[in-house]
Structure formats: C-alpha cells, structure tokens
Amino acid sequence: MLSRWYRSAQSKPYLPPCHVVTICHSICNPNLVSITMSRLGLFFCAPYALFIAACLGIVSTGNVDYQSQFTYLELPIAAQLALAHWLGLDRALEFISWPDAYGLFMTPAFILLYAAGASIERGLDRRRGLAGVID
C-alpha cells in the first residue's frame, strides 16, 4: 500500500518509469487488458539476441570455412550444450538439426534472461516504493 503522502501528492495515477504498458482492446470494449513488460528483462535479452544475430550473420556471409561455420553456429548455444552434455543427453542431441537446437535451447534461455531482469526490476521498484504491495 502506498503512503498517504505519496497518494495525495499525485494528481493522476502514477505509472512507474520502468514499465512499458500496451492497451490491447478497442475503446468500445469496457474490459481493457493492459500488458506490462519489464524493460530490464528486455535489456537482459537484447545482448544475447545481438550475439546470435552476429554469429548467424558471420556464417551467412560465406567467408568462413566449414569448421568456423560450425563454431559460430555453436557459440550461442554452447553453454546449453555443455549442460546437456553434463546431464548425459549427448545421444538425444545427435540427430537434432541447427534450427531445432536453437529453438530447443534459446527459448528457455530468453525466458530465463527475461525473468531474471523482470525480478530484479520488481525488487528495485519495491525497494524504491514504486510497486504496489499485494495485501
């Protein structure tokens, strides 16, 4: 619950600066749905997405040999492949193509990166007193 001073000092509802809000229905619909996304979560995902794009860009230029192409394709998912190797899932991964491996390993990585950023942002908002407390 926000303090009395904070509530009385605001002339209109205050939207914390760390969130992006999108309204998803028409004005005629009384059941408006708002989606709140974490900017810090998206900020955590951006370097990984840029790294993936850079590796795929290098491979697609065709100026590298086969071993280098394999290395650049493997770099974005190397940590996930090492974890799968440590868990003993090598035989299950033998016949997976690169697009399937990317979908299998990068989707959870993006979800974890976004969740980490969103939880850190939520903690910072609570610490600053910007987030509402659930009673």
C-alpha positions, 0 to 999 in steps of 0.5 A: 500500500502506498503512503498517504503522502505519496497518494495525495501528492499525485494528481493522476495515477502514477505509472512507474518509469520502468514499465512499458504498458500496451492497451490491447482492446478497442475503446468500445470494449469496457474490459481493457487488458493492459500488458506490462513488460519489464524493460530490464528483462528486455535489456537482459535479452537484447545482448544475447539476441545481438550475439546470435544475430552476429554469429548467424550473420558471420556464417551467412556471409560465406567467408568462413570455412566449414569448421568456423561455420560450425563454431559460430553456429555453436557459440550461442548455444554452447553453454546449453550444450555443455549442460546437456552434455553434463546431464548425459543427453549427448545421444538425444542431441545427435540427430537434432538439426541447427534450427531445432537446437536453437529453438530447443535451447534459446527459448528457455534461455530468453525466458530465463534472461527475461525473468531474471531482469523482470525480478530484479526490476520488481525488487528495485521498484519495491525497494524504491516504493514504486510497486504496489504491495499485494495485501 
